[in-house]
Amino acid sequence: MVKIKLLEIKDREVLALKKCYPEFVKALNNVLGYTVETVFELDDSFEGYYLTPVGGAAFIAEKYKTYITEKSFLLGAYNADIPNYIERFKPAGLTNWQLFIKASTAVIGKTEVIEKVYSLEEGDNILYEDLGYDDYVPIPFDNTYETAAKAILSYLEVYDKWLKNK
């Protein structure tokens, strides 16, 4: 299993995820069987992935570029902001805010990674495909954050193998 840390921005509350983020963290801890460490800055020596709650346009600002890398998976990005996150930061993957707050298992990730585990249909998501990303549902949706956490972790497992062999 890939190593995970929660990367939160110090002194920044993500209001759009205020209710669901704590539920997701609890579910993630249950799935992993331990309490996931929360950090406030990236560590270049960490060989895992950061789950970072975003949920808002202000996060796209240049000053946050040190928080989002190819080792970051963004939680709860607003639909209109997703292309900007992808173009500017090229994260490992992300979830859509409207779906994440409902504990959906939909993941937006690198097309090359998704193609390894899922058959993509041409033109499924014209918003992201030109940017090298697409979306899919790795695990059926059941309205629980445990299943949402499993979906994100399953995507990151495949992404990790892809990144190491790239």
Number of C-alpha atoms within 10 A of each C-alpha: 10 14 14 22 18 19 22 20 17 9 7 9 13 17 12 18 21 13 11 16 19 11 17 22 19 16 19 23 16 15 16 16 9 10 13 16 10 15 15 13 14 18 10 8 6 12 12 16 22 27 22 23 25 26 26 18 15 11 20 19 10 10 9 12 13 10 18 23 17 14 24 25 28 25 23 25 27 19 17 12 16 21 18 13 22 20 12 14 19 21 20 26 25 28 28 23 23 15 16 24 21 15 21 24 26 21 25 24 26 24 19 13 21 22 12 12 12 12 9 15 7 8 10 12 14 11 14 20 15 11 14 13 24 24 21 20 17 20 17 12 16 13 14 15 26 21 22 28 23 18 21 25 21 16 24 26 15 15 23 20 12 14 13 7 7 6
